[in-house]
Amino acid sequence: MKEIESNKHSWSQISEDHYYAFKARFKEGTQFFNYYIKRELGDITGKDIIHLQCNTGADTILLAQMGAEHVTGVDLVPENIYYAKKLASDLNVTNVDFFESDIMTLSQKYNKKHDMVFTSEGALVWLPDMEVWAKTVRSLLNDTGYLYVFDSHPFFLMLDEEKLDKQIYDIKYPYFKKTPDFDTTIGGYASERKGLNTRLFNVVDCYNHVISYYNEPFN
């Protein structure tokens, strides 16, 4: 799928920036989960976790530091995996491993079972098929395992992002759109945004109902 390849290339261009940004945050003690994720995860001591769409491994490493027995990070972008391994090595975190894979084909080549599948904050919108994703998640879980997702509801993604800071909630985008959205920049949360071509997919099918709802800042 050309959209996937376009996204893969775009994310590869900011992998190194993310590595340095996250490394600095760890050294400063400012890299951590928001209050809600930390509260909901609770005690994960001894758990075997797989982190889907791990980027350059910052959240994977946080899970490992919270007491997980082992955390496996998976990402589409080989540059992300390279820098995730480097970040873990730099921080002397040994109970993690990382490998490259498209989530859409992961179940065809990986059969290990885990206590938890973890994914969070801006991950689902990059996936082209939520049904395949859900089946993949199920294939990764042991009999008592569970999925943890922290992400934006599609209704939030309908709003005009340029007006949100002013607390103006104007609807700009359709809810049931079936074709990918085009964007000309990427990044912005751990590095400067860069002018690259990306495609964002619709994730409505994932949300038959709201599992948890927060109307407070996530920091």
Secondary structure, DSSP 8 states (H G I E B T S, - for coil): -HHHHHHHHHHHTTHHHHHHHHHHHHHHT-----HHHHHHH---TT-EEEEES-TTSHHHHHHHHTT-SEEEEEES-HHHHHHHHHHHHHTT--SEEEEE--GGGGGGT----EEEEEEESS-GGG-S-HHHHHHHHHHHEEEEEEEEEE---TTGGGB-TTTGGGT---B-S-SS--S-EEES-B--SSS--B---EEE---GGG-SS-S----S---
